[in-house]
């Protein structure tokens, strides 16, 4: 039988707007999964993902990224992007990754996972670098290579945005801190918005480090798919967390 689910809207850890879905009477310390939206979107667009993750037995938490949704300064996002695209993007990514750690502190779950889509994928990669309590992850349409977008805009070493991105680049940092935590990467092979080069490069770097646990690292490329999020990505994500995050209290 389908589980009875609850859905609540709360502002947590001071100023983080969240939607929380969970099975009725789920234990307080039960595993949770964060789900992160893309650029220009908001937590309410993640309702299908919240439903599917909660139906799988998790507490599912969607939050508004910095400069999005119900954040007090969301109205400034487009102006700030026009004035300083890379600086503003860094603000959103790094700030929201910090919010994830605050929410892990708030919930203190038995285990935590993260699923990010597009901009949410960039945030998830950043959070995985700094937050060891994220025990499993599924990332769709995001990239760990923060230098790639700068190259595509003709920027290189010596530019302030380059120096900052190089110092914090998950492509270089994750091999040092991620293994053996499970990582699933889902990407359209024909994506021109966020090309798959970054996840391909990360998989190549990580593969030798997962030699003892090869099932914990997976890159799924979808032939002919662009920057889209088909239902199969969510289905695979739920199965991934069911495999690698215990739903037992």
URCORMO-V624238 format. One record per backbone hydrogen bond with DSSP energy under -0.5 kcal/mol. NH is the residue of the N-H (numbers start at 1). CO is the residue of the C=O. E is the energy in kcal/mol with one decimal. If there is no record, write none. Layout:
BEGIN
nh=NH co=CO e=E
nh=NH co=CO e=E
END
This chain:
BEGIN
nh=5 co=3 e=-0.5
nh=6 co=22 e=-3.1
nh=8 co=20 e=-2.4
nh=10 co=18 e=-2.3
nh=12 co=10 e=-0.6
nh=12 co=16 e=-2.6
nh=15 co=12 e=-0.6
nh=15 co=13 e=-0.9
nh=16 co=12 e=-2.4
nh=17 co=15 e=-0.7
nh=18 co=10 e=-3.2
nh=19 co=62 e=-2.8
nh=20 co=8 e=-2.8
nh=21 co=60 e=-2.6
nh=22 co=6 e=-1.8
nh=24 co=4 e=-3.4
nh=26 co=23 e=-1.6
nh=30 co=27 e=-1.8
nh=32 co=111 e=-2.1
nh=33 co=59 e=-2.5
nh=34 co=113 e=-2.6
nh=35 co=61 e=-2.4
nh=36 co=115 e=-2.6
nh=37 co=63 e=-0.5
nh=41 co=38 e=-1.8
nh=45 co=42 e=-1.6
nh=46 co=43 e=-2.1
nh=47 co=44 e=-1.1
nh=50 co=46 e=-2.7
nh=51 co=47 e=-2.7
nh=52 co=48 e=-2.5
nh=53 co=49 e=-2.5
nh=54 co=50 e=-2.6
nh=55 co=51 e=-2.5
nh=56 co=52 e=-1.2
nh=57 co=54 e=-1.6
nh=58 co=53 e=-1.9
nh=59 co=31 e=-2.2
nh=60 co=21 e=-3.3
nh=60 co=58 e=-0.7
nh=61 co=33 e=-2.5
nh=62 co=19 e=-2.6
nh=63 co=35 e=-0.8
nh=64 co=17 e=-1.9
nh=65 co=63 e=-0.5
nh=66 co=92 e=-0.5
nh=68 co=65 e=-1.4
nh=69 co=41 e=-0.5
nh=71 co=68 e=-2.3
nh=74 co=71 e=-1.9
nh=76 co=73 e=-1.8
nh=77 co=74 e=-1.7
nh=80 co=76 e=-2.8
nh=81 co=77 e=-2.7
nh=82 co=78 e=-2.2
nh=83 co=79 e=-1.8
nh=84 co=80 e=-2.8
nh=88 co=84 e=-2.5
nh=89 co=85 e=-2.5
nh=90 co=86 e=-2.2
nh=91 co=87 e=-1.9
nh=92 co=88 e=-2.3
nh=93 co=89 e=-2.6
nh=94 co=90 e=-2.8
nh=95 co=91 e=-1.9
nh=96 co=92 e=-2.0
nh=97 co=93 e=-2.1
nh=98 co=94 e=-1.7
nh=99 co=95 e=-1.7
nh=100 co=96 e=-1.8
nh=101 co=97 e=-1.3
nh=102 co=98 e=-1.8
nh=103 co=99 e=-2.3
nh=104 co=100 e=-2.3
nh=105 co=101 e=-2.2
nh=106 co=102 e=-1.9
nh=107 co=103 e=-2.7
nh=108 co=104 e=-2.7
nh=110 co=29 e=-3.0
nh=112 co=133 e=-0.7
nh=113 co=32 e=-2.1
nh=114 co=136 e=-1.5
nh=115 co=34 e=-2.6
nh=116 co=138 e=-1.3
nh=117 co=36 e=-1.8
nh=118 co=140 e=-2.7
nh=120 co=117 e=-2.3
nh=121 co=118 e=-1.1
nh=122 co=118 e=-1.8
nh=123 co=119 e=-2.3
nh=124 co=120 e=-2.3
nh=125 co=121 e=-2.4
nh=126 co=122 e=-2.0
nh=127 co=123 e=-2.8
nh=128 co=124 e=-2.3
nh=129 co=125 e=-1.1
nh=130 co=126 e=-1.3
nh=131 co=127 e=-2.4
nh=132 co=130 e=-0.6
nh=134 co=131 e=-1.6
nh=135 co=112 e=-2.4
nh=135 co=133 e=-1.2
nh=136 co=112 e=-0.9
nh=137 co=182 e=-1.8
nh=138 co=114 e=-2.4
nh=139 co=184 e=-3.0
nh=140 co=116 e=-3.0
nh=141 co=186 e=-2.3
nh=146 co=144 e=-1.0
nh=149 co=145 e=-0.6
nh=150 co=146 e=-0.5
nh=151 co=147 e=-2.3
nh=152 co=148 e=-2.1
nh=153 co=149 e=-1.0
nh=153 co=150 e=-0.5
nh=154 co=151 e=-1.9
nh=155 co=150 e=-2.8
nh=159 co=156 e=-2.0
nh=162 co=159 e=-0.6
nh=163 co=159 e=-2.0
nh=164 co=160 e=-2.0
nh=165 co=161 e=-2.4
nh=166 co=162 e=-2.9
nh=167 co=163 e=-1.6
nh=168 co=164 e=-1.3
nh=169 co=165 e=-0.6
nh=171 co=144 e=-2.0
nh=172 co=169 e=-1.3
nh=173 co=169 e=-1.8
nh=174 co=170 e=-2.9
nh=176 co=173 e=-1.3
nh=177 co=173 e=-0.8
nh=177 co=174 e=-0.9
nh=178 co=174 e=-3.2
nh=181 co=178 e=-2.4
nh=182 co=135 e=-0.8
nh=183 co=216 e=-2.9
nh=184 co=137 e=-2.0
nh=185 co=218 e=-2.8
nh=186 co=139 e=-2.8
nh=187 co=220 e=-2.3
nh=189 co=222 e=-2.1
nh=190 co=222 e=-0.5
nh=190 co=225 e=-2.3
nh=191 co=188 e=-1.5
nh=198 co=195 e=-0.8
nh=200 co=196 e=-2.3
nh=201 co=197 e=-2.6
nh=202 co=198 e=-2.2
nh=203 co=199 e=-2.5
nh=204 co=200 e=-1.9
nh=205 co=201 e=-1.9
nh=206 co=202 e=-2.7
nh=207 co=203 e=-2.4
nh=208 co=204 e=-0.6
nh=209 co=206 e=-1.1
nh=210 co=206 e=-0.9
nh=210 co=207 e=-1.2
nh=211 co=208 e=-1.1
nh=213 co=210 e=-0.9
nh=214 co=211 e=-0.5
nh=216 co=213 e=-2.1
nh=217 co=214 e=-1.3
nh=218 co=183 e=-2.3
nh=220 co=185 e=-3.4
nh=220 co=218 e=-0.5
nh=221 co=219 e=-0.6
nh=222 co=187 e=-2.3
nh=223 co=221 e=-0.7
nh=225 co=222 e=-1.9
nh=228 co=226 e=-2.0
nh=230 co=228 e=-0.5
nh=233 co=230 e=-1.6
nh=234 co=230 e=-0.8
nh=234 co=231 e=-0.5
nh=235 co=231 e=-2.2
nh=236 co=232 e=-2.6
nh=237 co=233 e=-1.9
nh=238 co=234 e=-2.6
nh=239 co=235 e=-2.0
nh=240 co=236 e=-2.2
nh=241 co=237 e=-2.3
nh=242 co=238 e=-2.3
nh=243 co=239 e=-1.7
nh=244 co=240 e=-2.1
nh=245 co=241 e=-2.7
END
